[in-house]
Amino acid sequence: MWNKNAPEVIKTAGITCFLSLVFLLFLACNKEKKEASLHDNIVLVENLQDFAHYLSMDNVTVRLKPGSYKVSDTSFSETTILKRYQGENKISDFPIASIFNFSGSNSHFILDDVVVHIDSKLHKAFGNRQIFEIFVTGNNNIIEGLEVYDDAHEHEAPSRGAIMMHVMGDGNSIVNTTLHIKGSYPYGYGHLLGKGKKTIVKPQKHSSLLVTGKDTKLIGCNVITRGFGHGIVMQGAVNTLIRDCYVEGEMRATDEMLAETSGPAFDTGFKSDYPPGDILPNEIKSLSEDGVRSYPYGYFVGRKTENITVINTTVKNMRSGFDLSAHVGKTLIDGCTALGCQEKGYSVSKNAVIKNSNGDAKYGPLLSFHNNNTENCTVELELINTVSEFPVHRLAEINGIGHKITLKNLNNKLRSIAAPIVFGESFWSDVHKYRQPNTDTKAFSGAYNITLINETEMPVVFKELTSDCKVTSNGELLEDLGERNQFN
């Protein structure tokens, strides 16, 4: 009961509490009304046929009933011919097929707890067309919650190639989406049998998530690939944000390959497209390509790949972790991890920043600047001390001009097997020497005016094409064949 003789401060407090309670009830009711209004605007569909009806529409919000869905025919498919930029102002017709084409704009597709299984027999259903299983050509859409599987075996590879998701429109957000990729040929040898124009065995590749649009956001996405192709790759994309994502491939020992008694590697005499020209024993290879990768251009004439930000993202068991060395503009890698990557954990273009990030050198270098024309990068990486039975010839490969690099041990845990930080050499310079033996090494390698703080206790090597580099290190200097280098 209210006491009229209570102190004034208590009376005031009581009135204030009562008014606050009324205000909170008002907010709760208003929130319920807003949520009800939002719910009224959501189109609820119960099957893929009805869902596909909305893919070309603008300004809709569509929720597909949770469940597992099978796609085994071309009911939702479209074919068209794109004009693809080939560089040097060359444009070619590029016939493609898409199983689902999100061509509308300003729409929101809610696919929480939806799992779509795509029968990989569809990889052969479109003749010699590139296949985009999910094609996003509209603008400013949100696609969230989707999980997609290729129900595939190795022999069910596309005739020309496939990509599970291609985001070509601008301003799209792909959120909490998981892609499970299968179906490529040959699978089981990584890049050893070739991947470009000149190959030992012509590949039928299957990449995972391609971005060619502007202002794309990939948030909380997972790529689990068991196909030969890239994880997340950008071609002509501008202002791409990748945050809270995960990319995973698988590894295979070359001893297993060499033990085969049939198959493409056996049939070609276990030849390799990489030095020394044969598949070598006691090595391990990723069976996919790079985890997060940039190319210099893509589908749009005159548009270069530009400005990439990657935050809190992990790549595991891919050929490279973060190979962001072929685009222009901003490169920021923040809070990322590279685990068990074969060729390198990190590689970046000029003026790039890597910070708060880490990785191991379990199968290959933690860091690689594989060209001598990359300039002025700032790199801070922590080395995870995981090792394996497979030899690692370089902990880091340092080339370029004017970098500032700090390497530390994660949690102060020392790597148990020493591997040198090498200036003036790289894996890719080794490949170039093998493929173009008459070309001067200076065309590929060289480290100049680079500052390194080495707190890993790993040794340091200055090769011939190294000059004016400054290193502060708690590991020893094994060799200095360069000029005017400083080591403390």
Summary of the structure (lengths in Angstrom):
residues: 488
radius of gyration: 26.5
end to end distance: 80.1
largest distance: 102.0
contacts: 1749
relative contact order: 0.07
helix: 14%
strand: 42%
